[in-house]
Structures are given as C-alpha cells and as structure tokens.
Amino acid sequence: MTEILAPTFIPLDIELLGDAEGRVVVLSEGGERMDKGARRINRLTRGALARLIASDAFAKAEVGDAMEVAWPTGMAAEAVQVVRIDRKMGLNEARKVGGAIGKAARGKDVLVLAGSLRHTAEIALGAMLRAYDFTDHKTPGDDAAKTGSLTFAVANAEVMKAQEAGLTAVAEGVFFARDLVNEPANVLTTTEFAARLQALEALGLQVEVLDEPELEKLGMGALLGVGQGSESPSKVVVMQWNGGVKGAAPLALVGKGVVFDTGGISIKPAAGMEDMTMDMGGAGTVAGVMKTLALRNAPANVVGLVGLVENMPDGRAQRPGDVVRSMKGDTIEVINTDAEGRLVLADVLWYAQERFKPAAMVDLATLTGAVVIGLGHENAGVFSNDDAFCKAFLKAAEHEGEGAWRMPLGKGYADQLKSRVADVKNVGGRPGGAVTAAEFLRRFVKGETPWAHLDIAGVALRSDDTPLAPKGATGWFVRSLDRLVRDGWEG
C-alpha cells in the first residue's frame, strides 16, 4: 500500500519560519496583500517573495499554478513555493491548489501557510492525492526511507485537527484503488486480489470469497465462461459494511474485476495490451470505496461485490459462437469474447439483487472503448434507469470534480442485441457500442431497483498527469461514491 502523506494542522508561529526545513508554501492571490506569514518570509528573503508575487509571470498564472524561490536567502528551507489562489475559489480549485503542493511534496518536509483560508481541508486533500507515487516495483534509491511530512499552519488548528481522520480515510480509499489498478497482472492475480480484499476485515468489513464450485452452484455461467481459459480461478468477493440502521436495505456497488484482458479468442492487438492490467478498475474502485467507508465509520449500509476473472486464450477458453446461461436464466450468445466484462457483471448484478435486495445499485467497469471515443478522458459515461438516483450521483460527482456525463438508453439500442440462437447476444455491433453494452446490463437489473452503470474506461487510467494524480491509475469515483453515501443513498 502506497503510504499516505497525511496532513497535520498546527497554529502558525512566524518566528520559526526562518528555521523551517524542506519546502515552505505561501498561498497568494497576487497584488500587494500579504498575510503575516508571507510578510515574515518576505522580510527573511529581503523582498524576494514580494518581487515574485509582483512579477508579470505570476500575474498571468492561473489558480493552482506554482512558482518557487530556490534556496532562499535568510531561510533554512530548500525552497519557498508560491501557489496562485483566489480567495473566492471553489472546492475543485482548492483541490487543484493542493495538487500543486502535493506534486512536489513526496519525500519532502512541507509547511503550508494556510492561515484562515477557506477550503483548507480540500487543499489538504488535494495535496495528499497528488503526492501519490507507485514505486512498489522500483529499486529503492538513496532517499527511499524519507517519506516527508505535510504540515498546515492554520488559524483554526483545533477545528482542522478534527477533520484529519476523515480526509485520510478518503485518501486511503483512493490510494487502495490506485494501487490495485497499477499492479501488474502477474502480481495481482484473482487469488491475490481476493486476499487483499479479505484483509479489509481488519477494518470491520465482513468479507466473503465465493470460489468456482459455489459460483457453479449459483448458476453463474456467464461469469465462469469468461475465466475458463485461465489458470487463475474465477471468484466473487462480497464486502459488507453495516454501519447504518439494522436491517435497512443497502446500497450495492458492483465492480468488474478482469485482472487481465487479452480479449480471449477474439484477441486484442499487441499494441497497448499492457494497459489491460487496468481492466479490473471497476472492482478497484469498489474496493477503495469500501475501505473509505470502514475507515471513516460511515453510518450507512453498503455492500460491495466484485467479480474477479482473467480473460485468456487457451484450449479451454470460451469461443465466439458459444452460448452460456446466466444466473438469471437468460441464455447469451457470445459473439465476441473481448466483450467479457458485461458477462461478469450480469451474474454479479443478479446475485446482488437476489441476496441483498438493495435500495439502489451502481456498477462500475472499464467496459467499452466506445465510451472513450465519445467522451475522451475527461468524463465517464453514466447510464441509469432512474432519474432521481442518476441526478444524485451526478451531483456527488460534480461536488468531487470527477467528470461524469449521462448517456441515453432505449429500446432501439436494446434491439441491436437480439440473437438468432439465444435470448440475447453480448454485443450489438459498432454503432452506439457503449449504449448497447449498458442495455445488455440493464437486462439483469430488476425493474424496481434504481441502478446506474458507470463506464470508466476513459478515466480509470491516464497516460498524463492530472491535477490530483500522476500518470497511471486515478481512483476515479472513489470520492464520488463516498460522497453519494454521505449525501444519503445508503439504504
């Protein structure tokens, strides 16, 4: 588990600023206005801070942009970092400011002069999230032992200290999801994935692992068909958090956990296949949410279910043209073995409803390339059968700054899935590919259950840095789903 650079909050003592080591961060909106901490640093540096803030370059900077004075005269610090702010900035801008701090924070001792600035908690969260660095498979360097520290000098230290645990709980969940997605498939097998989820029992979650014999008894032929060509056994892991009203129906979170996707017999091109270690991104997000809920002792009932499989070409592998029977009882003609995630989700969705009778249900999956074509890497596709539930999720995602865009559903799309030999086929052709995939999943949602399908194929893994994450896994929607629970969709 990547270590969290957790924040601490202290009162500001301007007399100690000259002796502060590592990095000292000043938050400024430009102009001549300076708080007492900034004024002290300006005196120590003989006006260097004021000159930077008055520069044309800083005047043109946007909120979250950072500049620095290296090895400033009069201070022990190795750098004074100045981050552009707007005192009227919103939550997402505050997180971006934190991201600028966190980008340079890992392995450093960082002191942030936040004073009485609003949204300090969001700045701290942004710094924690951006300080993430997945180094599990890199040979340690000379400075590997130094993790650094993140300290905020604030006017209301006691108030902020009360928020420390909640902020860290969110970051822990995001980091857990990122670590899972970043792991190579030879490390994160279905068995190892299940073991990491079982370890969450130490936090108070109830965790069960259903192995292949149990899945066969349940009739999960769709899920089992995907993994039958792999040496890694298929599994379903159930994680329960019962922190709400006893007996109240839970919110169900269902994740696609394809630990590696070759495409099966419908094998993918070699170029880019190495990124298919992220095809368990939906399951990783579900795991991250469940960890956050447990760490913050959420007053809610939530169950997380993930289907763990590996899609490999083998003498026993599923073939195009095969017909499998789902747990629901529907038969499915497998047109393309690379459209495997929906087969996994179909059985786990049905099992979640049969066993838990959830108040609402969300599934997450790196499901289609089509959603990436449509929405790029800034938004995930959102499909839902319930306007109120969808609106609640979109509100939570907007609050957390995680892009989400509602997509359509409809009978015309569902008609593309008609099969000549079975009840349904698993692909509906190229047109509307993300929508037909969602329509396939809707077939396995009972009519009375509010449901949202989140296609995160474009956002789960990024090839570029973002304000809150280095390139690689993002942990997208851990925060949004935690927010959804906070806002009342806990059952």
N, C-alpha and C positions, 0 to 999 in steps of 0.2 A: 504494500500500500504506500503510495506516494505520501510523504509526510506533509501535513498541513502547516503552513506558516501562519499560525494563529495569532490574532492581534491581542495586545494588552493596552489598557487605557489608563493614563496617568495624568495628574494635574501638570500644567506647564510650569517649569522653573527656568526662567530665562537666564539665570546666572550659570546654569550648567551647559548651555548651548555650545560654548566655546570648547568644552571638553568632550562633546558627543562624538563618537567614532562612527565609522561606516558612512551612511548617507543621511543627510538631513533634508526633509522635503518641505518646501514652502508652497502653499496654495495661494495663487494670486489671480485676480481678475484684471490686472493691469492698472495703469494710472498711478497716481501718487499715493493712494490709500494703502497703508500697511498696518497690520496688527502688531502688538507689542513683540511677539516672537520674531516677526520679519524685521522689525526695526532693530532689534538686538543683533540679528545676523548681519544686517546692513552695516551697523557700526563695526562689528568684528571684521568684516571683509572690506572695510574702508570704502564703502559705497558701491561695491561690485554688484550687489543684489539690485540696488536701485537702477544701475546702468542697464542691467539685463532686462528688467521689467519695462524700462523706458525705451528699449530698442524697437526698431521697426519690425524685426523678426517676431518679437513677442506680441506686438500689436496685431500682427496678421495671424497669430496662432489661433486655433480653434480649441474649444473646450476639450480637455483631455490631452492636448499636446504638451510635451515636456522639453525643457532645456536645462542645462546644468552648468555650474561653475565647478571645474575640477580642482582638487587640492586647494581650496580657498585659503587665502592669507588670513591669519588670525584665528583659524579653527583647526581642531584635530581631525575633523571629518575629511573623508576622501573626496566627497562631492556634496554640493548643495544643488538639489534638483528643484526646479521651479515648474509647477504644473498649472496650466491655464484653467481657470474655473469661471463660473458665472454664479453669483450668489443666489440667483433665482433658478438655477438649473434643476431639472427633474431627476427622477430616480435613475434612469438609464444613463444620463450624462454623468451623474455622480459615480456610477459603477465604472464608466469609461475613465474617469479621473483616477479611480482606484486601480484600474488596469494599467495605467501608465506608471503608477508606483510599483505595482507588483511585477511588471516586466523586468525591472532591474533589481528586484529585491532578493531573489533566492541566493542564499549564501552570504547575504549582507545583513548588517545591523542597520535597520532603517527607523528613523524617528520622524514622524509626520506631525507637523504643526497644524492641527485642525481647529484649535480654538473652539468657538461656538458655532462653527459652520453647520448648516442644516445637512441632513442626509449623510452624516458621518458614518453611520452603520453601513450604508450602501457603498461608500468609498472603501471602507474596510473589507467588505465582501468582495468588491471588485479586485482589490489588491491580492486577497487570498487566492481567488480563482485564477488570476493571471500569473501568479507565482508558481503555478503547477509546472512540473518538469518530470517527464517519464524517463528515468535513467536506469531502470532495473536491469537492462541487458547491456549496459555500457561499463567498461572497465573503470573503476574509480580513479580519479585524478588526485593530485596532492591536496586539494581543498575539499575533498568529498565529505570529510567529517563535519564541516561547517554548514549548518542549516540556516543560520541567520536568525533575526528576530524582527518583528513588526510592532512598533510601539506608536500609539497615537497620544499626543499631548492635547488634552481637551479641557474645556471649561467645566464640563459636567461629568467628571470621571466616574463617579458612583453610578450614575444613570447608565452610562455606556457599559460599565462592567456587568450590569445585569443582562446585557444583550450578547455577551461574549459567547455563551454556550449555544444560543440559537444560531448565531452566524456560523460558528464552527460546524454545527450539525448539518447545515446546508452545504457547506464546502466539502465536508466528509462524504456526503452522498454523491456530489458531483465528481469528486476525485475517484470514488469507488467505481462509478460508471466509466470514467475515462480510462482508468487502469485496466478494466476488463476489456474495453474496446481496443486499447493499444496493445494488449498482449498478443504475441504470435500464436498461431493455432497449434503448434507443437507443444506449447506450454498450456494454453487454455483449452484442453480437451473437454468434452462433455462431462467427464468424471471430475476433472479439476474444477470446472465451473460449479458443478453441484456442491463440491466440498467447500468452496469459498462461500457459497450461499448458506450452507449448513453452519458455518462458523458464525453467522449472524445471530444464532440462538443465544450467544453470549450477551447480546444487547436486549434480549427479551422477546424476540420474534419466535413464533412457532414455525419450524421448517420441516417439511416432509419431502422426500425424494421418491418419486414413483419410477421404478425401473421397468424394463421391457415386458416381463411377464405380467405385471399389473396393467400396463398400457394395453397389452393384448386382451386381457380380460375386460377392460373397459371398452374395447372396440375401436381404439384409435388407429384405424388402418391408414388414414391419410398421413398422420404424423410418422408412423412407423415406416411407411413406404419410402419417405424421404431419406431416412438414415440407414436403410437396409444394405447399402453398398459400402458402409464404413466400418472400420474396426472399432470405432468409438460407439459405445452403446447409447441409444436414444433414451432421454429421460424427460420427465416433467417435474419441476420443483415448485412447491407451493409454500409461500411465505405469508403467515398471518400476523397482523398487528391488531390486537383487540384492546384499544385504549379508549373506546367510546362507550356508548350505552350498551349494556349487556344484551345480547340477542338482536341488536339492530342490524339491519342488512348492511353489508359492507360495500365500499367502492371496490370494484375489481380492476386490477391493472394486469394486462396480458402482454407478454413480450415474446417476439420472435428471437430465438437463440440459435441460429445456424452458425456454429463456431468456425466453419469454413465452407465456402460455397464454390465448388468447381463448376457448377452448373449440372453436374451429373452426366448422364449420357449426352444430353444437349450441352456439351462442354463449352465453357466460355473461351474467348480468345485469350492468349497468353498475356498480352499487354494489359497491365493493370490488375491482373488476377491477384497479385499480392495484397491488394487492398481488401480482398474478401474476408480477411480476418475480422473486419468490422460488421459482418453480416449478422452478428448477434447484438447489434446496437440497441435494438428494442428491449431485449432481455437485460442488457446492461443498464439501461435507463430505469427499468422497473426495479432492479436490484438497488440502484442508487436512491430511488425514492423511498424504498422500504427501509434502508439504512438511516436516512434522514429522519423519517417518522419515528423510528425507535430511539434515535439519539436525542431528539427533542421531546420525547414522551408525548407524542401527539394525542390529543383527546378525540380519537377517531377510530373507526373500524375500517381497515383496508386489507385486502388480500392481493398479493402479487403472485402471478403464475407465469412460469416461463417454460417454453418447450425447447429443449436442448437436443440438437441433432447435428450431424455433419453430412453434407451432400457430396458424395464421392462416386466416380465411375468405377465399377467393379463388376466381376462376373455375376454378382448377386444384385446389382443395382437396378432400381426401377427404370423401366423403358418408356419412351414415348409410345402411346397407344395402350398402356396398361390401364386397367380400371381398378380403383380402390374404393373401399367402403369406409365412410367417416363414422365417428362415434354417433353422430346424429342419425345415421342410417342412410343418408344420401350416397349414391354412387358417383364417383368422379372419374372422368376420362382424363388421363394425364397426357396432354398434348405436348407439353414442353417440360422437361424435368428441371429446367432452370427457373420455373415459376413455382418454387418449392415452399417459399415462406408462407404463402396463403394456405397450403395444405397443413402445415404445422399449426397455424393459428386457428384454422377451422375446428380442429379437435379440442384445442385448449380453451377456446371461447365457449364451446358447447359444454365442456366439463365444468368450467367456472360457473355457468348458469345452473346446470343440473345440481351441483353440490352446494353452492353458496347463495343462490337466489339474490344476486347483487342489486343494490339500489341503482347503480349505474355501472357502466363498463367502458374502459378505454383499452384499445390495443395499440401497440407501437411496433413498427417494423421498418427496417431498411428494405422496402418491398419492391419498388419499381424504379427503373431508370427513367421511365416516362415522367415521373414527378420532378426529376432533376431537369429534364428538358423544359418542362412547363414553368417551374418556379426557381430554378437555379439553386444556389447555396445559401440564400438569404431567408427562405421560408420553407417550412414543412407543409405538406398537404394535409388538410383536415377534412374528414368526411363524417357525416353524422346523420342519424335518423331522428334526432330530437333537437329542435331549435333552441330551447331553453338551456339544455345541457351544453350544446355547442357554444352558445353565447357565453356561458360561464367559463368554459375552458379558454376561449379566445380572450376573454377579459383577463384571466390569470396569466396567459402567455404575454399579453401586451404589458401587463404590470411588470413582468420579469424581463422584458426586452428580448424574448425568444420568438423569432418570426414564425407566424402561423397564418395560413390562408385557407379559407373554406372553399372546398371544391364541390361540384354537383354530384348528385346521384339521380338515377332514374331508370324506368323500365327499358327504355331503348338501349341503354348500356347493358342491362342485365340480359337482354335478349341475345347479345353477342356471345353469351356463354352457353347457349343451347348446344347439346351434344346429340349426335346421331345414335350413340350406343349406351349412353349413361344419363343420369339425371342432370348432370352439369359437366362442363369441361373446365379445366383450370386456367385457360387463357381465352381471351376474346378477340385476338388479333391486335394489330398495331394501333388502330385509332382509339384514342381515349384509354390507353393502357393502364394508367393509374386509377381511372374511374372504374373500369371493368374489374380490376383487382379488388377495389373496395366493395363493388357489388357482389363479388364472389363471397367476401367475408360477411356481408350483410345477410346472406342466406343462412348463416349459422348464428344469427342473433335473434333471440325470441322477440316477437313483436312489441311486447310491453317493456322491454329493457332499454332505457336510454343508453346510447352507445356512440362512441367516437373512435374513428380509426385515424391514427397519425402515421403518415408515410414520411419517415425521417431519412430517406435515402440520400438526400442532398445536404443534410445538416449534421449528421452524426459524426462524420469525419471530414476535416477540412485540410486542403493542401496549402493553405495560407494561414498566417496569424490572424486572430481576431482580437478585438479589444479585451476580451476576457479569457482567452485561451491561446496557447501556442499552437502551431500547426499539428494536426493529429486529431484525436478524439475530443469532442466538445462537451459531452454530458448534457446535450440539448434536451430540454423538457424535464430534467430532474427538478429544477426550480419551479417551473410552471405547474407541474402536477402537485408538488408540495404546496404551492400557493392555492391550487384548486381545493385541496383538502382543508387548508386554513380557512378558506372562504365558505366552507360549509358542505361540500359534496362528499361527506364521509359516510353517509348512510345513517 
